Amino acid sequence: MFSRVLGHQRQKDLLEKAVSSKRLPHAYLFEGPEGIGKRLVALALTKILFCANGNSCGDCPACHKVDHHNHPDLHQLGPDGSSIKIEQIRALQKELSYRPLEAPYKVSIIDGAEKMNPAAANALLKTLEEPRSQTLLILLTPAPDAVLPTIRSRCQRLPFSRIPRERLQEVLVEQLNIEDAQAHILATLSEGSFKKALGKDRELYLQRRKELLKNLTALSSGSIIPLLNLAQKFAEEKDLLFDILEIIQAFYRDLLLLQHGRPMDDLVNVDMLETLQSVSRRENVSSLLGKLDALMTSRRHLERNVNRQLAMEVLLLRLVA
């Protein structure tokens, strides 16, 4: 039934069992990191419930409507701006108050459940406390602790974990027709997230990564102007800044592994071995641990919305020290 969804076998088995035994709860909370397939599993479950053949065939009109997001009994919502607002929940409640039009169930998928503002969360709580028959709510979140505790307690929680790197690497080679080394880099840097491996981060990881690290390793403690220019470039990459920090962190982690004599397979930047060995000769374990600490500190500062330019300048100064 879930054959088109990569990984998450335990979760798929539990959902199949709930469907076959006709013991679906009124609400699920799918929790786990971003981009690992929670939403794909939710849509696959919806297709199983709606499918004319009862097996998520992918060929019947119901399956096609789910695929094209125009099935009248499937309702999806996510943040409007930075949050999910009470107006969105009220509109959803109105839809759920009607009987299903075509399917046995009405299904609602709420992506980013942790982003419900207090009013929206309390409004949804009423729906969860008084569930209607023939209705299934699926809440998706990477941060279950940020979801209202009373909402968590009224959902059946289903944790998801990252797809193993080796498995993701195999699939990337098959689907993207790329070399093993490139698939290794993508799978490692995306941390088991198909969304990151196939989305906007793909070009960053494969094409821009080398240039980024080349510019970084060319800096020295006396090259203030180039350092400030690079800090400005990083700061301007608002949407990719955390991904850039992950790339830099992986580079210094590689250097630390080299210092400890670990095998090539443990490295991320397997296509930059010469650069790694060259930089490693001027570093030691203590200096690398200090640089990794600087990266973690910068990440914490950025999460608190400090000035990006200043944060990057301080970071680069610590990295070239």
C-alpha positions as CSV (number, residue, x, y, z in Angstrom):
1,M,0.0,0.0,0.0
2,F,2.9,2.4,0.8
3,S,5.2,1.0,-1.8
4,R,5.9,4.4,-3.4
5,V,7.1,5.8,-0.1
6,L,10.8,5.3,0.7
7,G,11.7,4.0,4.2
8,H,9.7,4.3,7.4
9,Q,8.7,0.6,7.3
10,R,7.6,0.4,10.9
11,Q,5.3,3.4,10.5
12,K,3.8,2.1,7.3
13,D,3.2,-1.3,8.9
14,L,1.4,0.3,11.9
15,L,-0.8,2.4,9.6
16,E,-1.6,-0.6,7.3
17,K,-2.6,-2.5,10.4
18,A,-4.9,0.3,11.6
19,V,-6.6,0.5,8.2
20,S,-7.1,-3.2,7.8
21,S,-8.5,-3.6,11.3
22,K,-10.7,-0.5,10.9
23,R,-9.2,0.9,14.1
24,L,-7.9,4.3,12.9
25,P,-7.7,6.9,15.6
26,H,-9.4,10.3,15.0
27,A,-6.1,12.1,14.9
28,Y,-2.4,11.3,14.4
29,L,0.7,13.4,15.2
30,F,3.5,12.6,12.7
31,E,6.6,13.9,14.3
32,G,10.2,13.9,13.0
33,P,12.8,16.0,11.2
34,E,11.8,18.2,8.2
35,G,11.8,16.7,4.7
36,I,12.0,13.0,5.6
37,G,8.6,12.0,4.2
38,K,6.0,12.6,6.9
39,R,3.7,14.4,4.4
40,L,4.2,11.7,1.8
41,V,3.1,9.1,4.3
42,A,0.1,11.2,5.2
43,L,-0.9,11.5,1.6
44,A,-0.3,7.8,0.9
45,L,-2.6,7.0,3.9
46,T,-5.2,9.3,2.5
47,K,-5.0,7.5,-0.9
48,I,-5.5,4.1,0.8
49,L,-8.6,5.5,2.5
50,F,-10.0,7.1,-0.6
51,C,-8.9,4.6,-3.3
52,A,-11.7,2.9,-5.2
53,N,-9.6,-0.3,-5.1
54,G,-8.7,0.1,-1.4
55,N,-5.0,-0.2,-2.1
56,S,-3.7,3.2,-3.1
57,C,-3.6,2.0,-6.7
58,G,-2.6,5.4,-8.2
59,D,-4.9,4.8,-11.2
60,C,-8.4,5.4,-10.0
61,P,-10.1,8.9,-10.0
62,A,-9.8,9.2,-6.2
63,C,-6.0,8.6,-6.3
64,H,-5.6,11.0,-9.1
65,K,-7.5,13.7,-7.2
66,V,-5.3,13.2,-4.1
67,D,-2.2,13.4,-6.3
68,H,-3.4,16.7,-7.8
69,H,-4.6,18.0,-4.4
70,N,-8.1,18.6,-5.6
71,H,-10.1,15.9,-3.8
72,P,-13.1,17.5,-2.1
73,D,-12.6,15.3,1.0
74,L,-8.9,16.2,1.5
75,H,-8.1,19.4,3.3
76,Q,-4.5,20.6,3.7
77,L,-3.3,23.7,5.5
78,G,0.0,25.1,6.6
79,P,1.3,28.4,8.0
80,D,-0.1,31.6,6.5
81,G,3.1,33.6,6.8
82,S,4.8,32.7,10.0
83,S,1.9,31.0,11.8
84,I,-1.3,29.0,11.4
85,K,-4.1,31.4,12.3
86,I,-7.5,30.8,14.0
87,E,-9.3,31.8,10.8
88,Q,-7.7,28.9,9.0
89,I,-8.7,26.5,11.7
90,R,-12.3,27.8,11.8
91,A,-12.5,27.4,8.0
92,L,-11.2,23.8,8.4
93,Q,-13.8,23.1,11.2
94,K,-16.6,24.3,8.9
95,E,-15.4,21.9,6.2
96,L,-15.2,19.0,8.6
97,S,-18.7,19.6,9.9
98,Y,-20.1,18.3,6.6
99,R,-20.3,14.7,5.6
100,P,-17.7,13.3,3.1
101,L,-18.7,14.0,-0.5
102,E,-17.0,11.1,-2.3
103,A,-14.7,9.2,0.2
104,P,-15.5,7.2,3.3
105,Y,-13.6,9.8,5.3
106,K,-12.8,13.5,5.4
107,V,-9.0,13.9,5.9
108,S,-7.2,17.0,7.1
109,I,-3.4,17.3,6.9
110,I,-2.0,20.2,9.0
111,D,1.6,20.7,8.1
112,G,3.7,22.7,10.6
113,A,1.4,22.0,13.5
114,E,3.9,23.6,15.9
115,K,3.2,27.0,14.2
116,M,-0.4,27.3,15.3
117,N,-0.8,30.4,17.2
118,P,-2.4,30.1,20.7
119,A,-5.9,30.9,19.4
120,A,-5.6,28.5,16.5
121,A,-4.3,25.7,18.8
122,N,-7.1,26.2,21.3
123,A,-9.7,26.2,18.5
124,L,-8.3,22.9,17.1
125,L,-8.4,21.4,20.6
126,K,-12.1,21.6,20.6
127,T,-12.3,19.6,17.4
128,L,-10.0,17.0,18.9
129,E,-12.0,16.8,22.1
130,E,-15.2,16.3,20.2
131,P,-14.1,14.3,17.1
132,R,-16.7,13.6,14.4
133,S,-17.1,10.2,12.9
134,Q,-15.6,9.7,9.4
135,T,-13.0,12.3,10.1
136,L,-9.2,11.9,10.3
137,L,-6.8,14.7,11.3
138,I,-3.1,14.2,10.6
139,L,-0.8,16.8,12.2
140,L,2.8,17.0,11.0
141,T,5.6,18.6,13.0
142,P,9.4,18.5,13.3
143,A,9.0,20.0,16.9
144,P,6.4,18.1,18.9
145,D,7.4,19.8,22.1
146,A,6.2,23.1,20.6
147,V,2.7,21.7,20.0
148,L,0.2,22.3,22.7
149,P,0.5,19.5,25.3
150,T,-3.3,19.0,25.3
151,I,-3.2,18.6,21.5
152,R,-0.4,16.0,21.7
153,S,-2.3,14.0,24.3
154,R,-5.4,13.8,22.0
155,C,-3.4,12.5,19.0
156,Q,-1.9,9.1,18.4
157,R,1.8,10.0,18.1
158,L,3.9,8.4,15.4
159,P,7.6,9.3,15.5
160,F,9.6,9.3,12.2
161,S,13.4,9.1,11.9
162,R,15.8,10.1,9.2
163,I,16.3,7.8,6.2
164,P,19.6,5.9,6.6
165,R,22.4,7.6,4.6
166,E,23.3,4.4,2.7
167,R,19.7,3.9,1.6
168,L,19.2,7.5,0.6
169,Q,22.5,7.4,-1.3
170,E,21.4,4.4,-3.3
171,V,18.1,6.1,-4.3
172,L,19.8,9.3,-5.3
173,V,22.2,7.4,-7.6
174,E,19.1,5.7,-9.2
175,Q,16.9,8.7,-9.5
176,L,19.4,11.4,-10.3
177,N,21.8,9.3,-12.3
178,I,24.8,10.8,-10.5
179,E,28.1,9.4,-9.3
180,D,28.5,7.6,-6.0
181,A,30.7,10.4,-4.6
182,Q,28.0,13.0,-5.4
183,A,25.3,10.9,-4.0
184,H,27.4,10.4,-0.8
185,I,27.8,14.1,-0.4
186,L,24.1,14.8,-1.0
187,A,22.9,12.1,1.3
188,T,25.3,13.1,4.1
189,L,24.7,16.8,4.0
190,S,20.9,16.4,3.7
191,E,20.9,14.3,6.8
192,G,18.4,11.8,5.6
193,S,16.1,14.5,4.1
194,F,14.8,13.7,0.6
195,K,13.4,17.3,0.5
196,K,16.9,18.8,1.0
197,A,18.7,16.4,-1.2
198,L,16.3,17.0,-4.1
199,G,15.3,20.6,-3.4
200,K,17.0,24.0,-3.3
201,D,20.0,22.6,-1.4
202,R,21.1,20.3,-4.2
203,E,22.9,22.9,-6.2
204,L,24.4,24.3,-3.0
205,Y,25.7,20.9,-1.9
206,L,27.1,19.8,-5.3
207,Q,28.1,23.0,-7.2
208,R,28.6,25.9,-4.8
209,R,30.1,23.9,-1.8
210,K,33.5,23.6,-3.3
211,E,33.7,27.4,-4.1
212,L,32.4,28.3,-0.7
213,L,35.0,26.2,1.1
214,K,37.8,27.4,-1.2
215,N,37.0,31.0,-0.3
216,L,36.9,30.1,3.3
217,T,40.2,28.3,3.4
218,A,41.9,31.1,1.5
219,L,41.3,33.5,4.3
220,S,44.0,34.4,6.8
221,S,44.0,36.4,10.1
222,G,45.5,39.3,8.2
223,S,43.0,39.3,5.3
224,I,40.4,41.6,6.9
225,I,38.9,43.0,3.7
226,P,38.3,39.6,2.0
227,L,37.0,38.3,5.4
228,L,34.5,41.1,5.6
229,N,33.4,40.6,2.0
230,L,32.9,36.9,2.6
231,A,30.9,37.6,5.7
232,Q,28.7,40.0,3.7
233,K,28.1,37.3,1.1
234,F,27.1,34.8,3.7
235,A,24.8,37.3,5.5
236,E,23.0,38.0,2.2
237,E,22.2,34.3,1.8
238,K,19.4,34.6,4.3
239,D,17.4,31.5,3.1
240,L,20.5,29.3,2.8
241,L,22.6,30.6,5.7
242,F,22.0,27.7,8.0
243,D,22.7,25.3,5.2
244,I,26.0,27.1,4.5
245,L,26.9,26.7,8.2
246,E,26.2,23.0,7.9
247,I,28.6,22.7,5.0
248,I,31.3,24.5,6.9
249,Q,30.6,22.4,10.0
250,A,30.9,19.2,7.9
251,F,34.3,20.5,6.5
252,Y,35.8,21.0,10.0
253,R,34.3,17.7,11.2
254,D,36.0,16.0,8.3
255,L,39.3,17.6,9.4
256,L,38.8,16.3,12.9
257,L,38.1,12.8,11.6
258,L,41.3,13.0,9.5
259,Q,43.2,14.0,12.6
260,H,42.0,10.8,14.2
261,G,42.9,8.7,11.2
262,R,39.3,7.7,10.3
263,P,38.6,6.1,6.9
264,M,37.5,8.0,3.8
265,D,34.0,6.6,4.0
266,D,33.4,8.6,7.2
267,L,34.1,11.9,5.5
268,V,31.5,14.1,3.8
269,N,33.8,16.0,1.4
270,V,35.2,12.9,-0.3
271,D,35.9,14.9,-3.5
272,M,38.1,17.4,-1.6
273,L,40.6,15.1,0.0
274,E,43.7,17.1,-1.2
275,T,42.2,20.3,0.3
276,L,41.3,18.5,3.5
277,Q,44.8,17.1,3.9
278,S,46.4,20.4,3.2
279,V,44.3,22.3,5.7
280,S,44.6,19.5,8.3
281,R,48.4,20.0,8.4
282,R,48.0,23.4,9.9
283,E,45.3,22.5,12.4
284,N,45.2,20.3,15.5
285,V,42.4,18.7,17.6
286,S,42.2,21.7,20.0
287,S,41.9,24.3,17.2
288,L,39.3,22.2,15.3
289,L,37.2,21.8,18.4
290,G,37.3,25.6,18.9
291,K,36.1,26.2,15.3
292,L,33.3,23.7,15.7
293,D,32.3,25.5,18.9
294,A,32.3,28.8,17.0
295,L,29.9,27.4,14.4
296,M,27.5,26.2,17.1
297,T,27.6,29.6,18.8
298,S,26.9,31.4,15.5
299,R,23.9,29.1,14.9
300,R,22.5,29.9,18.3
301,H,23.0,33.6,17.8
302,L,21.2,33.4,14.4
303,E,18.3,31.5,15.9
304,R,17.9,34.5,18.2
305,N,17.7,36.9,15.2
306,V,21.0,38.7,15.8
307,N,22.5,40.8,13.1
308,R,23.6,38.3,10.4
309,Q,26.5,40.4,9.1
310,L,28.0,40.8,12.6
311,A,27.4,37.2,13.4
312,M,29.3,36.1,10.2
313,E,32.1,38.5,10.8
314,V,32.6,37.2,14.4
315,L,32.4,33.6,13.1
316,L,35.0,34.1,10.3
317,L,37.4,35.9,12.7
318,R,37.3,32.8,15.0
319,L,37.7,30.4,12.1
320,V,40.8,32.1,10.8
321,A,42.4,32.7,14.2
